[in-house]
Amino acid sequence: MSDTPKSFGRKTIRPMLKPRALMDTDEALVGVWQARVVTLFPDAFPGVLGLSLTGKALQENRWQLHTHDLREHGIGKHRNVDDTPAGGGAGMVLRADVVGDALAAAQSFALGRWPILYMSPRGRPFDQTMAQDLARCDGVTLLCGRFEGVDERVLEHFGITEVSLGDFVMTGGELAAQAMIDATVRLLPGVLGNADSTVEESHAQGLLEHPQYTRPAVWEDRAIPDVLMSGNHAEIAKWRRARSEDLTKERRPDLWRRHAGDD
């Protein structure tokens, strides 16, 4: 018998599998963080989430990703998912009955603390604090809108939280959902090779990250700051903190005001 410990929930997956194949199973593993995405474009997933550290963690079942196709809940022969806005106006709106059925199907897998988020330019800004909170949940369901959005009654009925990546409009919520999942998954235990990587990065302590350097010691007549080469860890920590504060004051005065108010 081998003495090598087995990873929790790990399954053997052949290296030649394409990223989409990482999601072929509908099996929900107990104790494994899940993301369920309600979308018109399930083939957009896992996308970049199937690459690098998030993809490796997906392969190792440190987290799971499932998509729920809105079209499967469409109405009539042509599986219609949208209709014209009540009261008139341009564009189309995703129907309440279609989205409601899809969300109900997704939430049938939800256990414990499991919020539903709707990718929306009018939502609350997504930030590191929200990512940290999502990582402490049992899972999350993300609704990706299209066209002019979703019937408001669905948002009210399910108590959905609207979340935005920023003050701009995209053609759909799929890219935003992938960004939010990525920011969350990297905080899950065992996903990053070095857990300390998240401690000093931007936003981890309400500040932007200090500058980073590596070899060569001199490049294009620019040298690495002497303090970083000194071996004096106390002075290095002091320098990094000062540079983080300076950068935050200069580039994100809104963050600095919030940070200074917390001190």
Residue frames relative to the residue before (quaternion, step in Angstrom):
aa qw qx qy qz dx dy dz
M 1.0000 0.0000 0.0000 0.0000 0.00 0.00 0.00
S 0.4414 -0.7098 0.4849 0.2573 3.56 -0.89 0.91
D 0.3820 -0.7177 0.5383 0.2219 3.56 -1.13 0.72
T 0.4841 0.6815 -0.4317 0.3389 3.58 1.27 -0.07
P 0.3850 -0.7361 0.4983 0.2483 3.63 -0.63 1.05
K 0.3865 -0.7124 0.5420 0.2221 3.54 -1.14 0.71
S 0.4757 -0.6540 0.5037 0.3039 3.55 -1.04 0.78
F 0.5639 -0.6138 0.4359 0.3394 3.57 -1.04 0.80
G 0.8602 0.0980 -0.0881 0.4927 3.56 -0.84 1.02
R 0.4201 0.7401 -0.4496 0.2713 3.60 1.25 0.08
K 0.0717 -0.7665 0.6365 0.0473 3.56 -1.12 0.74
T 0.4971 -0.6482 0.4850 0.3122 3.56 -1.16 0.57
I 0.0155 0.7871 -0.6147 0.0488 3.56 -0.79 1.07
R 0.4542 -0.7071 0.4703 0.2694 3.57 -0.77 1.01
P 0.5785 -0.6304 0.3976 0.3314 3.58 -0.99 0.82
M 0.6713 0.5300 -0.3173 0.4097 3.62 1.06 -0.64
L 0.4376 0.7021 -0.4668 0.3125 3.58 1.20 -0.04
K 0.4157 -0.6733 0.5493 0.2686 3.57 -1.06 0.77
P 0.6884 -0.5005 0.3178 0.4178 3.63 -1.15 0.52
R 0.6413 0.5365 -0.3402 0.4304 3.61 0.90 -0.86
A 0.6284 0.5628 -0.3345 0.4201 3.60 1.08 -0.71
L 0.5358 0.6194 -0.4084 0.4030 3.58 1.22 -0.32
M 0.7235 0.4262 -0.2241 0.4947 3.57 1.23 -0.47
D 0.3789 0.7830 -0.4474 0.2075 3.61 1.25 0.06
T 0.6928 0.4767 -0.2905 0.4564 3.59 1.07 -0.58
D 0.3140 -0.7304 0.5757 0.1911 3.56 -1.11 0.73
E 0.4380 0.7127 -0.4448 0.3200 3.55 1.32 -0.03
A 0.2162 -0.7650 0.5951 0.1176 3.57 -0.85 1.00
L 0.2691 -0.7856 0.5395 0.1393 3.57 -0.57 1.16
V 0.4786 -0.6845 0.4749 0.2773 3.56 -0.85 1.01
G 0.8296 0.2245 -0.1692 0.4825 3.56 -0.96 0.89
V 0.6142 0.5277 -0.3510 0.4702 3.59 1.27 0.10
W 0.4785 -0.6822 0.4769 0.2796 3.59 -0.82 1.04
Q 0.1132 -0.8190 0.5621 0.0207 3.56 -0.89 0.96
A 0.1411 -0.7241 0.6630 0.1273 3.51 -1.29 0.53
R 0.0737 -0.7745 0.6279 0.0222 3.57 -0.87 1.01
V 0.1342 -0.8231 0.5517 0.0091 3.52 -0.65 1.18
V 0.1932 -0.7568 0.6177 0.0918 3.57 -0.78 1.09
T 0.1779 0.8113 -0.5126 0.2176 3.56 -0.41 1.26
L 0.4777 -0.6309 0.5265 0.3107 3.54 -1.29 0.39
F 0.7616 0.3197 -0.1598 0.5405 3.57 1.25 -0.35
P 0.0736 -0.8400 0.5369 0.0267 3.60 0.44 1.17
D 0.6138 0.5671 -0.3565 0.4177 3.60 1.13 -0.54
A 0.5298 0.6156 -0.4153 0.4097 3.59 1.26 -0.12
F 0.7101 0.4193 -0.2381 0.5130 3.58 1.26 -0.29
P 0.5190 -0.1245 -0.8443 -0.0477 1.55 -2.14 1.28
G 0.3200 -0.7559 0.5251 0.2247 3.63 1.14 -0.26
V 0.8278 -0.1398 0.1215 0.5295 3.57 -0.92 -0.88
L 0.5536 0.6156 -0.3962 0.3969 3.59 1.21 -0.35
G 0.6508 0.5105 -0.3171 0.4640 3.58 1.23 -0.34
L 0.6432 0.5200 -0.3098 0.4690 3.57 1.31 0.04
S 0.8412 0.2483 -0.1524 0.4555 3.52 -1.39 0.20
L 0.8445 -0.1847 0.1224 0.4876 3.58 -1.11 -0.71
T 0.6529 0.5000 -0.3333 0.4611 3.60 0.97 -0.74
G 0.6476 0.5118 -0.3161 0.4677 3.57 1.05 -0.73
K 0.6358 0.5168 -0.3228 0.4737 3.57 1.00 -0.80
A 0.6675 0.4922 -0.2981 0.4726 3.57 0.98 -0.87
L 0.6134 0.5330 -0.3387 0.4742 3.59 1.13 -0.65
Q 0.6468 0.5183 -0.3031 0.4702 3.56 1.01 -0.84
E 0.7190 0.4305 -0.2380 0.4910 3.57 1.06 -0.78
N 0.4272 -0.7303 0.4351 0.3081 3.58 1.33 0.07
R 0.2931 0.7148 -0.5643 0.2910 3.54 0.92 0.92
W 0.7565 0.0082 -0.0531 0.6518 3.53 1.35 -0.24
Q 0.2612 -0.7637 0.5698 0.1545 3.58 -1.26 0.34
L 0.1655 -0.7726 0.6087 0.0717 3.53 -1.20 0.68
H 0.0211 0.7873 -0.6139 0.0526 3.56 -0.83 1.04
T 0.2021 -0.7681 0.5943 0.1259 3.57 -1.06 0.75
H 0.1719 -0.7476 0.6343 0.0960 3.53 -1.24 0.65
D 0.3091 -0.7968 0.5003 0.1389 3.55 -0.44 1.30
L 0.4192 -0.7195 0.5005 0.2368 3.58 -0.63 1.13
R 0.6174 0.5807 -0.3491 0.3996 3.57 1.01 -0.79
E 0.6106 0.5684 -0.3536 0.4232 3.59 1.07 -0.62
H 0.7104 0.4008 -0.2447 0.5241 3.57 1.24 -0.38
G 0.3703 0.7653 -0.4552 0.2647 3.57 1.32 0.22
I 0.5006 -0.6768 0.4782 0.2503 3.53 -1.29 0.49
G 0.8518 0.2057 -0.1502 0.4577 3.55 -1.06 0.84
K 0.7877 -0.3452 0.2486 0.4455 3.51 -1.39 -0.09
H 0.7625 0.3749 -0.1927 0.4909 3.57 0.98 -0.84
R 0.4217 -0.7362 0.4474 0.2829 3.58 1.27 0.25
N 0.1000 0.8290 -0.5408 0.1016 3.57 0.82 0.96
V 0.1819 -0.8099 0.5536 0.0677 3.56 -0.92 0.92
D 0.7799 0.2930 -0.1380 0.5356 3.59 1.23 -0.32
D 0.0855 -0.7686 0.6302 0.0689 3.54 -1.34 0.17
T 0.6709 -0.5106 0.3532 0.4056 3.57 -1.31 0.25
P 0.5874 -0.6016 0.4055 0.3586 3.62 -1.09 0.63
A 0.4672 -0.6363 0.5307 0.3084 3.57 -1.02 0.80
G 0.7714 0.3018 -0.2381 0.5071 3.57 -0.86 0.97
G 0.5598 -0.6272 0.3761 0.3896 3.56 1.31 -0.05
G 0.4341 0.6817 -0.5186 0.2790 3.55 -1.28 0.22
A 0.6201 -0.5671 0.4085 0.3564 3.52 -1.32 0.32
G 0.7776 0.3928 -0.2563 0.4188 3.53 -1.31 0.36
M 0.4186 -0.6732 0.5527 0.2569 3.49 -1.40 -0.17
V 0.2735 -0.7530 0.5815 0.1418 3.57 -1.26 0.52
L 0.4802 -0.6570 0.4961 0.3027 3.59 -0.96 0.83
R 0.4787 -0.7206 0.4375 0.2452 3.55 -0.79 1.11
A 0.5561 -0.6279 0.4424 0.3173 3.55 -1.10 0.78
D 0.6788 0.4970 -0.3146 0.4395 3.61 0.89 -0.85
V 0.6496 0.5131 -0.3154 0.4640 3.58 1.04 -0.75
V 0.7050 0.4502 -0.2679 0.4781 3.57 0.76 -1.05
G 0.6281 0.5536 -0.3350 0.4322 3.57 1.02 -0.79
D 0.6640 0.4946 -0.3077 0.4689 3.59 0.94 -0.86
A 0.6568 0.5143 -0.3109 0.4555 3.58 0.98 -0.84
L 0.6624 0.4938 -0.3043 0.4741 3.58 0.98 -0.82
A 0.6256 0.5326 -0.3408 0.4569 3.58 1.01 -0.77
A 0.6413 0.5164 -0.3186 0.4697 3.58 1.03 -0.78
A 0.6624 0.5017 -0.3036 0.4661 3.57 0.94 -0.88
Q 0.7169 0.4647 -0.2549 0.4530 3.57 0.89 -0.94
S 0.4996 0.6397 -0.4402 0.3840 3.60 1.20 -0.13
F 0.6706 0.4703 -0.2865 0.4969 3.58 1.29 -0.33
A 0.5349 0.6726 -0.3884 0.3325 3.58 1.26 -0.31
L 0.0053 0.7738 -0.6324 0.0362 3.52 -0.99 0.96
G 0.8085 0.2260 -0.1692 0.5163 3.58 -0.99 0.76
R 0.7576 -0.3168 0.2674 0.5042 3.56 -1.12 -0.73
W 0.1479 0.8081 -0.5305 0.2091 3.54 -0.33 1.31
P 0.1121 -0.8362 0.5341 0.0540 3.62 0.13 1.20
I 0.2939 -0.6957 0.6172 0.2208 3.53 -1.36 0.30
L 0.1007 -0.7991 0.5923 0.0221 3.57 -0.79 1.05
Y 0.1841 -0.7587 0.6164 0.1025 3.54 -1.09 0.78
M 0.3726 -0.7326 0.5277 0.2145 3.56 -0.70 1.11
S 0.1988 0.8048 -0.5170 0.2132 3.57 -0.28 1.27
P 0.4703 -0.6878 0.4694 0.2922 3.64 -0.89 0.85
R 0.6734 0.4630 -0.3169 0.4814 3.61 1.18 -0.22
G 0.5036 0.6872 -0.4009 0.3368 3.58 1.29 0.06
R 0.6562 -0.4690 0.3971 0.4380 3.55 -1.33 0.01
P 0.5545 -0.6333 0.4134 0.3472 3.61 -0.96 0.77
F 0.3995 -0.6852 0.5577 0.2446 3.55 -1.01 0.87
D 0.0624 0.8031 -0.5886 0.0681 3.58 -0.91 0.90
Q 0.7400 -0.4257 0.2857 0.4354 3.55 -1.33 0.09
T 0.6118 0.5552 -0.3511 0.4407 3.57 1.05 -0.69
M 0.6564 0.4913 -0.3119 0.4800 3.58 0.99 -0.79
A 0.6257 0.5317 -0.3384 0.4596 3.59 1.00 -0.78
Q 0.6521 0.5125 -0.3101 0.4647 3.57 0.97 -0.85
D 0.6533 0.5039 -0.3115 0.4715 3.56 1.02 -0.80
L 0.6484 0.5145 -0.3214 0.4600 3.60 0.96 -0.81
A 0.6338 0.5374 -0.3282 0.4492 3.58 1.06 -0.74
R 0.6716 0.4735 -0.2967 0.4865 3.59 1.19 -0.45
C 0.5481 0.5958 -0.3993 0.4303 3.59 1.29 -0.13
D 0.5786 -0.5667 0.4497 0.3765 3.55 -1.32 0.12
G 0.7660 -0.1864 0.1291 0.6015 3.54 1.22 -0.48
V 0.2137 -0.7596 0.5967 0.1460 3.55 -1.31 -0.02
T 0.2105 -0.7354 0.6273 0.1461 3.54 -1.19 0.64
L 0.1280 -0.8020 0.5826 0.0320 3.56 -0.82 1.04
L 0.2096 -0.7742 0.5907 0.0885 3.54 -0.80 1.09
C 0.1792 -0.7950 0.5751 0.0718 3.57 -0.65 1.15
G 0.2665 -0.7916 0.5342 0.1308 3.55 -0.53 1.18
R 0.1095 -0.7468 0.6496 0.0910 3.53 -1.39 0.20
F 0.7846 0.3184 -0.2349 0.4773 3.56 -1.32 0.18
E 0.7919 -0.2690 0.2116 0.5056 3.60 -0.84 -0.97
G 0.7217 -0.4236 0.2466 0.4888 3.57 1.25 0.12
V 0.5992 -0.5629 0.4608 0.3342 3.51 -1.37 -0.39
D 0.5967 -0.5546 0.4433 0.3739 3.56 -1.13 0.67
E 0.5150 -0.6973 0.4151 0.2761 3.57 -0.68 1.17
R 0.6035 0.5985 -0.3600 0.3848 3.58 1.05 -0.67
V 0.6017 0.5525 -0.3574 0.4528 3.58 1.14 -0.60
L 0.6513 0.5201 -0.3134 0.4551 3.57 0.93 -0.92
E 0.6732 0.4936 -0.2917 0.4669 3.56 0.98 -0.86
H 0.6679 0.5361 -0.3015 0.4191 3.57 0.90 -0.98
F 0.7697 0.3528 -0.1802 0.5007 3.58 0.91 -0.93
G 0.4031 -0.7237 0.4742 0.2980 3.59 1.23 -0.06
I 0.2062 0.8287 -0.4901 0.1747 3.55 1.04 0.87
T 0.3227 -0.7226 0.5815 0.1888 3.56 -1.11 0.78
E 0.2815 -0.7546 0.5702 0.1617 3.57 -0.77 1.02
V 0.0612 -0.8112 0.5806 -0.0329 3.56 -0.85 1.04
S 0.1450 -0.8021 0.5779 0.0409 3.55 -1.00 0.91
L 0.4164 -0.6832 0.5390 0.2633 3.56 -1.17 0.64
G 0.7813 -0.2129 0.1625 0.5638 3.57 1.16 -0.43
D 0.6467 -0.5413 0.3867 0.3732 3.52 -1.34 0.09
F 0.5434 0.5396 -0.4563 0.4531 3.53 0.45 1.29
V 0.3735 -0.7295 0.5345 0.2066 3.58 -1.25 0.41
M 0.1688 -0.7715 0.6084 0.0779 3.56 -0.99 0.94
T 0.6251 -0.5617 0.3861 0.3804 3.57 -1.24 0.29
G 0.7994 -0.0443 0.0352 0.5982 3.58 1.21 -0.37
G 0.5938 -0.6357 0.3873 0.3055 3.54 -1.26 0.29
E 0.4333 0.7460 -0.4418 0.2460 3.59 1.25 -0.12
L 0.6767 0.4776 -0.3033 0.4711 3.61 0.88 -0.89
A 0.6357 0.5212 -0.3267 0.4664 3.57 1.02 -0.78
A 0.6403 0.5245 -0.3235 0.4585 3.58 0.98 -0.82
Q 0.6528 0.5078 -0.3200 0.4621 3.58 0.95 -0.83
A 0.6393 0.5240 -0.3290 0.4565 3.58 0.99 -0.80
M 0.6782 0.4878 -0.2961 0.4630 3.59 0.91 -0.88
I 0.6353 0.5136 -0.3307 0.4724 3.58 1.01 -0.77
D 0.6415 0.5320 -0.3250 0.4471 3.59 0.92 -0.90
A 0.6752 0.5027 -0.2938 0.4529 3.58 0.87 -0.98
T 0.6858 0.4750 -0.2764 0.4770 3.58 1.13 -0.64
V 0.6710 0.5297 -0.3085 0.4172 3.57 0.82 -1.02
R 0.6498 0.5359 -0.3322 0.4245 3.60 0.96 -0.78
L 0.6482 0.5054 -0.3160 0.4738 3.60 1.28 -0.28
L 0.5212 0.6428 -0.4189 0.3738 3.59 1.25 -0.18
P 0.6158 -0.5717 0.3874 0.3793 3.62 -1.06 0.67
G 0.8403 0.2355 -0.1773 0.4550 3.53 -0.99 0.92
V 0.5367 0.6402 -0.4160 0.3592 3.62 1.20 -0.18
L 0.7331 0.3164 -0.2021 0.5672 3.59 0.91 -0.88
G 0.5512 -0.6385 0.4218 0.3325 3.55 -0.99 0.78
N 0.7762 0.1888 -0.0926 0.5944 3.56 1.09 -0.74
A 0.3748 -0.7608 0.4843 0.2147 3.59 -0.39 1.21
D 0.6052 0.5746 -0.3563 0.4203 3.60 1.16 -0.53
S 0.4880 0.6908 -0.4240 0.3240 3.59 1.25 -0.31
T 0.7073 0.4650 -0.2654 0.4616 3.58 1.08 -0.65
V 0.5366 0.6775 -0.3908 0.3168 3.58 1.21 -0.29
E 0.8152 0.2574 -0.1097 0.5072 3.59 0.86 -0.98
E 0.4605 0.6973 -0.4540 0.3091 3.60 1.21 0.06
S 0.7202 -0.4368 0.3090 0.4416 3.55 -1.30 0.26
H 0.8443 0.1946 -0.1960 0.4591 3.52 -1.14 0.93
A 0.4928 0.6754 -0.4433 0.3232 3.62 1.17 -0.27
Q 0.7920 0.1795 -0.0917 0.5763 3.58 1.08 -0.74
G 0.6641 -0.5252 0.2965 0.4419 3.54 1.16 0.57
L 0.6797 0.4268 -0.2816 0.5259 3.59 1.28 0.19
L 0.5226 -0.5797 0.5027 0.3717 3.54 -1.30 0.26
E 0.5749 -0.6227 0.4095 0.3378 3.55 -1.11 0.66
H 0.5316 -0.6133 0.4890 0.3196 3.54 -1.19 0.65
P 0.6280 -0.5344 0.3916 0.4083 3.63 -1.20 0.35
Q 0.2450 -0.7610 0.5857 0.1333 3.55 -1.19 0.65
Y 0.0747 -0.7880 0.6107 0.0205 3.56 -1.14 0.68
T 0.0219 0.7686 -0.6388 -0.0259 3.54 -1.33 0.35
R 0.7358 -0.3916 0.2819 0.4751 3.61 -1.23 -0.09
P 0.5369 -0.1470 -0.8292 -0.0497 1.51 -2.24 1.22
A 0.6478 -0.5502 0.3716 0.3735 3.56 -1.23 0.53
V 0.7690 0.1253 -0.0783 0.6220 3.59 1.18 -0.64
W 0.0600 0.7836 -0.6139 0.0743 3.56 -0.88 1.01
E 0.8370 -0.0423 -0.0300 0.5447 3.55 -0.80 1.11
D 0.6735 -0.5210 0.2578 0.4567 3.55 1.01 0.98
R 0.5761 0.5403 -0.3929 0.4710 3.59 1.23 0.38
A 0.1911 -0.8073 0.5533 0.0749 3.56 -0.66 1.14
I 0.5534 -0.5576 0.4934 0.3733 3.53 -1.25 0.48
P 0.5651 -0.6068 0.4194 0.3696 3.64 -0.89 0.81
D 0.5838 -0.6373 0.3868 0.3217 3.57 -0.90 1.02
V 0.6335 0.5644 -0.3529 0.3945 3.57 0.91 -0.84
L 0.6582 0.5179 -0.3152 0.4464 3.59 1.05 -0.70
M 0.6917 0.4409 -0.2651 0.5068 3.57 1.25 -0.39
S 0.5168 0.7015 -0.3775 0.3136 3.58 1.31 -0.14
G 0.3859 -0.7206 0.4919 0.2998 3.59 1.09 -0.61
N 0.5507 0.5875 -0.3937 0.4433 3.59 1.30 0.01
H 0.2653 -0.8295 0.4711 0.1400 3.56 -0.01 1.32
A 0.6114 0.5453 -0.3560 0.4496 3.59 1.07 -0.60
E 0.6794 0.4728 -0.2845 0.4837 3.58 0.96 -0.87
I 0.6115 0.5443 -0.3437 0.4601 3.58 1.09 -0.71
A 0.6578 0.5055 -0.3037 0.4687 3.59 0.93 -0.91
K 0.6450 0.5168 -0.3163 0.4657 3.58 1.01 -0.83
W 0.6532 0.5161 -0.3079 0.4605 3.58 0.95 -0.90
R 0.6691 0.5057 -0.3006 0.4542 3.57 0.89 -0.94
R 0.6450 0.5151 -0.3251 0.4615 3.57 0.96 -0.82
A 0.6639 0.5091 -0.3069 0.4536 3.57 0.94 -0.91
R 0.6680 0.4882 -0.3083 0.4694 3.59 0.96 -0.82
S 0.6086 0.5411 -0.3520 0.4615 3.60 1.05 -0.69
E 0.6663 0.4956 -0.2980 0.4707 3.55 0.94 -0.89
D 0.6558 0.5175 -0.3172 0.4489 3.59 0.92 -0.88
L 0.6728 0.4974 -0.2963 0.4607 3.57 0.91 -0.93
T 0.6575 0.5106 -0.3155 0.4555 3.57 0.97 -0.83
K 0.6364 0.5200 -0.3257 0.4674 3.59 0.99 -0.82
E 0.7079 0.4828 -0.2585 0.4461 3.56 0.92 -0.96
R 0.8122 0.3255 -0.1391 0.4637 3.58 0.74 -1.08
R 0.8078 0.1292 -0.0533 0.5727 3.58 1.07 -0.68
P 0.1035 -0.8337 0.5405 0.0460 3.59 0.41 1.18
D 0.5794 0.5754 -0.3795 0.4350 3.59 1.16 -0.49
L 0.6581 0.4860 -0.3007 0.4903 3.58 1.01 -0.82
W 0.6468 0.5313 -0.3247 0.4403 3.57 0.98 -0.83
R 0.6452 0.5118 -0.3262 0.4642 3.58 0.94 -0.83
R 0.6547 0.5049 -0.3100 0.4694 3.56 0.99 -0.81
H 0.6619 0.5036 -0.3001 0.4671 3.57 0.99 -0.88
A 0.6696 0.5003 -0.3070 0.4551 3.58 0.87 -0.93
G 0.6450 0.5300 -0.3176 0.4497 3.56 1.08 -0.67
D 0.6558 0.5138 -0.3002 0.4646 3.58 1.22 -0.58
D 0.5995 0.6009 -0.3625 0.3850 3.58 1.17 -0.57
